[in-house]
Amino acid sequence: MRQRGFIHWATIDKRRPVLILSVNARNDRATDVIVVPCSTNLLGGPTHVRLGRAEGGVPRACVLKCEQITTLKSLDVDEHPLGPPLSLERLREIERAVARAIGIPL
């Protein structure tokens, strides 16, 4: 099951971890999910949120590129998450980075 706050392997430009960002009510009914892709290019920025190795099950340190929100077909996202969900505090940090990316003042 694909639920908000969990990281899954997915195929975008290549196979990479993605964070499920869309709400569970949508994930249960739609044929796609809203995701934030991870990158191992650890450049910092106001719209990047760094995850440590094993956080959410990621195999190595990475950044969530919150300016690259996209939708993927559910079939392009592995059904099983890499690990436990991200903490509520980390999700709030990601939400702030997404807001910055789309120009919402904080």
KEVEXLUM-213703 format. One record per residue: chain; residue in three letters; residue number from 1; z negated, y negated, x negated of N, C-alpha, C in turn. Coordinates in steps of 0.05 Angstrom, whole numbers, plus 5000, padded with zeros to 4 digits. Each point is the difference from the previous one (the first is absolute). Layout:
N
- A, ALA, NUM, Z, Y, X, Z, Y, X, Z, Y, X
...
//
This chain:
106
- A, MET, 1, 5000, 5024, 4983, 5000, 4976, 5017, 5000, 4975, 4982
- A, ARG, 2, 5015, 4981, 5008, 5003, 4975, 4985, 4982, 4979, 5013
- A, GLN, 3, 4979, 4992, 4986, 4980, 4981, 5012, 4997, 4976, 4981
- A, ARG, 4, 4993, 4977, 5013, 4995, 4975, 4986, 4979, 5004, 4978
- A, GLY, 5, 5005, 4989, 4977, 4981, 5001, 4978, 5002, 5023, 4981
- A, PHE, 6, 5018, 5019, 5006, 5004, 5023, 4983, 5026, 4996, 4983
- A, ILE, 7, 5000, 5012, 4976, 5023, 4998, 4983, 5014, 5027, 5000
- A, HIS, 8, 5027, 4999, 5003, 5016, 5024, 5002, 5023, 4998, 4980
- A, TRP, 9, 5011, 5022, 4991, 5026, 4999, 4986, 5022, 4994, 5020
- A, ALA, 10, 5020, 4985, 4992, 5022, 4993, 5017, 5025, 4996, 4983
- A, THR, 11, 5023, 5000, 5013, 5025, 4994, 4987, 5010, 4973, 5009
- A, ILE, 12, 5001, 4981, 4981, 5011, 4974, 5005, 5025, 4998, 4982
- A, ASP, 13, 4997, 4986, 4978, 5021, 5000, 4980, 4998, 5025, 4982
- A, LYS, 14, 4976, 5010, 4998, 4994, 5025, 4987, 4974, 5011, 5013
- A, ARG, 15, 4991, 5022, 4991, 4975, 5011, 5011, 4976, 4985, 4988
- A, ARG, 16, 4984, 4988, 5017, 4978, 4984, 4991, 4978, 5000, 5021
- A, PRO, 17, 4975, 4994, 4992, 4979, 4997, 5020, 5004, 4975, 5017
- A, VAL, 18, 4992, 5002, 5025, 5000, 4977, 5018, 4974, 5000, 5016
- A, LEU, 19, 4991, 4976, 5007, 4977, 4997, 5018, 5010, 4997, 5028
- A, ILE, 20, 4989, 5015, 5019, 5006, 4997, 5028, 4985, 4975, 5009
- A, LEU, 21, 5015, 4980, 5010, 4988, 4975, 5009, 5000, 4997, 5030
- A, SER, 22, 5019, 5013, 5013, 5002, 4998, 5030, 4976, 5013, 5013
- A, VAL, 23, 4993, 4990, 5024, 4977, 5010, 5014, 5005, 5028, 5011
- A, ASN, 24, 4979, 5016, 5004, 5003, 5027, 5008, 5013, 5004, 5027
- A, ALA, 25, 4995, 4982, 5019, 5013, 5002, 5026, 5030, 4999, 4997
- A, ARG, 26, 5010, 4983, 4982, 5029, 4999, 4995, 5009, 5025, 4985
- A, ASN, 27, 4985, 5008, 4980, 5008, 5023, 4984, 5002, 5025, 5017
- A, ASP, 28, 4984, 5003, 5021, 5000, 5023, 5017, 5025, 5001, 5018
- A, ARG, 29, 5011, 4977, 5006, 5022, 4998, 5020, 5027, 4994, 4988
- A, ALA, 30, 5001, 4986, 4978, 5026, 4991, 4989, 5012, 5021, 4982
- A, THR, 31, 5025, 4997, 4994, 5013, 5019, 4981, 5001, 4989, 4972
- A, ASP, 32, 4987, 4976, 4996, 4998, 4989, 4974, 4972, 4989, 4996
- A, VAL, 33, 4993, 4993, 4975, 4974, 4989, 4993, 5005, 4976, 4982
- A, ILE, 34, 4981, 4981, 5001, 5001, 4976, 4983, 4984, 5007, 4975
- A, VAL, 35, 5012, 4995, 4977, 4987, 5008, 4975, 5001, 4978, 4979
- A, VAL, 36, 4982, 5002, 4980, 5000, 4983, 4976, 5005, 5019, 4977
- A, PRO, 37, 5022, 4996, 4984, 5005, 5018, 4977, 4982, 4994, 4976
- A, CYS, 38, 4995, 5021, 4985, 4985, 4999, 4975, 5019, 4999, 4977
- A, SER, 39, 4992, 4987, 4978, 5015, 4999, 4976, 4981, 5004, 4976
- A, THR, 40, 5010, 5013, 4980, 4984, 5003, 4975, 5005, 4978, 4980
- A, ASN, 41, 5018, 4981, 5007, 5004, 4976, 4985, 4977, 4981, 5007
- A, LEU, 42, 4980, 4999, 4984, 4975, 4987, 5007, 4998, 4970, 4997
- A, LEU, 43, 5022, 4987, 5005, 5000, 4970, 4999, 4983, 4990, 5023
- A, GLY, 44, 4984, 4980, 4993, 4982, 4988, 5021, 5015, 4979, 5015
- A, GLY, 45, 4989, 4992, 5022, 5011, 4979, 5017, 4984, 4997, 5025
- A, PRO, 46, 5003, 4978, 5014, 4984, 4995, 5024, 5006, 5019, 5023
- A, THR, 47, 5022, 5014, 4999, 5007, 5019, 5021, 4998, 5029, 4991
- A, HIS, 48, 4988, 5004, 4976, 4997, 5028, 4990, 4970, 5007, 5001
- A, VAL, 49, 4995, 5025, 5008, 4972, 5010, 5000, 5000, 5025, 4983
- A, ARG, 50, 4983, 4998, 4979, 4998, 5022, 4981, 4982, 5022, 5010
- A, LEU, 51, 5009, 5025, 4996, 4984, 5023, 5007, 4995, 5015, 4974
- A, GLY, 52, 4975, 5009, 4996, 4993, 5016, 4977, 5009, 5029, 5003
- A, ARG, 53, 5002, 5014, 4978, 5008, 5028, 5001, 4982, 5015, 5019
- A, ALA, 54, 5011, 5016, 5017, 4987, 5017, 5020, 4991, 4985, 5025
- A, GLU, 55, 5001, 4973, 5000, 4993, 4985, 5024, 5020, 5007, 5022
- A, GLY, 56, 4990, 5010, 5022, 5018, 5009, 5022, 5017, 5024, 4992
- A, GLY, 57, 4994, 5012, 4977, 5015, 5023, 4991, 5024, 4994, 4982
- A, VAL, 58, 5005, 4975, 4993, 5022, 4994, 4982, 4997, 5014, 4973
- A, PRO, 59, 5021, 5011, 4989, 4998, 5015, 4975, 4994, 4983, 4976
- A, ARG, 60, 5006, 4974, 5001, 4994, 4982, 4977, 4998, 4971, 5011
- A, ALA, 61, 4989, 4983, 4983, 4997, 4972, 5009, 5027, 4989, 5009
- A, CYS, 62, 4999, 4983, 5021, 5024, 4989, 5011, 4993, 4974, 5014
- A, VAL, 63, 5021, 4986, 5010, 4996, 4977, 5017, 5015, 5004, 5026
- A, LEU, 64, 4987, 4991, 5021, 5014, 4999, 5026, 5015, 4973, 5001
- A, LYS, 65, 5026, 5001, 5005, 5016, 4977, 5000, 5003, 4989, 5029
- A, CYS, 66, 4980, 4984, 5007, 4998, 4992, 5028, 5022, 4981, 5010
- A, GLU, 67, 5016, 4990, 4981, 5023, 4984, 5008, 5024, 5018, 5007
- A, GLN, 68, 4998, 5026, 4996, 5022, 5019, 5005, 4994, 5018, 5024
- A, ILE, 69, 4986, 4990, 5020, 4995, 5015, 5024, 5026, 5010, 5011
- A, THR, 70, 5001, 5025, 5010, 5024, 5010, 5011, 4993, 5021, 5021
- A, THR, 71, 5020, 5008, 5015, 4996, 5023, 5018, 5016, 5023, 4989
- A, LEU, 72, 4989, 5024, 5004, 5013, 5025, 4992, 5000, 5019, 5023
- A, LYS, 73, 5020, 5016, 5002, 4999, 5021, 5020, 4977, 5018, 4993
- A, SER, 74, 4986, 5009, 5021, 4977, 5017, 4995, 5007, 5025, 4984
- A, LEU, 75, 5024, 5010, 5004, 5009, 5024, 4986, 5003, 4995, 4970
- A, ASP, 76, 5002, 4975, 4991, 5002, 4993, 4972, 4973, 4997, 4986
- A, VAL, 77, 4979, 5003, 5016, 4972, 4998, 4990, 4987, 5027, 5003
- A, ASP, 78, 4990, 5011, 4978, 4986, 5025, 5001, 4978, 4999, 5021
- A, GLU, 79, 4996, 5023, 5014, 4981, 5001, 5021, 4971, 4998, 4990
- A, HIS, 80, 4994, 5012, 4977, 4973, 5001, 4990, 4995, 4977, 4980
- A, PRO, 81, 4977, 4986, 5003, 4993, 4979, 4982, 4993, 5011, 4972
- A, LEU, 82, 5001, 4982, 4980, 4993, 5007, 4973, 4970, 5004, 4997
- A, GLY, 83, 4984, 4986, 5016, 4971, 5002, 4997, 4986, 4986, 5023
- A, PRO, 84, 4976, 4991, 4996, 4985, 4987, 5022, 5012, 4972, 5005
- A, PRO, 85, 4993, 4988, 5023, 5010, 4974, 5007, 4988, 4979, 4981
- A, LEU, 86, 5015, 4978, 4997, 4989, 4977, 4985, 4976, 4989, 5015
- A, SER, 87, 4982, 4987, 4985, 4976, 4988, 5012, 5008, 4977, 5018
- A, LEU, 88, 4983, 4994, 5019, 5004, 4977, 5017, 5003, 4974, 4984
- A, GLU, 89, 4984, 4997, 4979, 5002, 4976, 4983, 5027, 4998, 4987
- A, ARG, 90, 5010, 5023, 4990, 5027, 5000, 4987, 5021, 4994, 5021
- A, LEU, 91, 4998, 5011, 5024, 5020, 4994, 5021, 5000, 4970, 5007
- A, ARG, 92, 4977, 4987, 5001, 4998, 4971, 5005, 5014, 4985, 4977
- A, GLU, 93, 4996, 5008, 4976, 5014, 4988, 4977, 5030, 5002, 5003
- A, ILE, 94, 5010, 5023, 5009, 5028, 5005, 5004, 5010, 4982, 5022
- A, GLU, 95, 4985, 4998, 5022, 5008, 4983, 5022, 5003, 4971, 4991
- A, ARG, 96, 4982, 4991, 4983, 5002, 4972, 4990, 5025, 4997, 4983
- A, ALA, 97, 5006, 5020, 4984, 5024, 4998, 4983, 5026, 5000, 5017
- A, VAL, 98, 5000, 5016, 5022, 5023, 5000, 5018, 5002, 4972, 5013
- A, ALA, 99, 4978, 4989, 5009, 5000, 4973, 5012, 5012, 4980, 4981
- A, ARG, 100, 4992, 5001, 4974, 5011, 4982, 4980, 5030, 5003, 4998
- A, ALA, 101, 5009, 5026, 5000, 5028, 5006, 4997, 5017, 4988, 5022
- A, ILE, 102, 4989, 4998, 5024, 5016, 4990, 5022, 4993, 4971, 5007
- A, GLY, 103, 4984, 4987, 4983, 4995, 4971, 5003, 4978, 4992, 5019
- A, ILE, 104, 4982, 5019, 5006, 4978, 4993, 5018, 4978, 4988, 4982
- A, PRO, 105, 4991, 4975, 5005, 4979, 4988, 4983, 4974, 5015, 5004
- A, LEU, 106, 4986, 5003, 4978, 4974, 5014, 5001, 4977, 4981, 4998
//
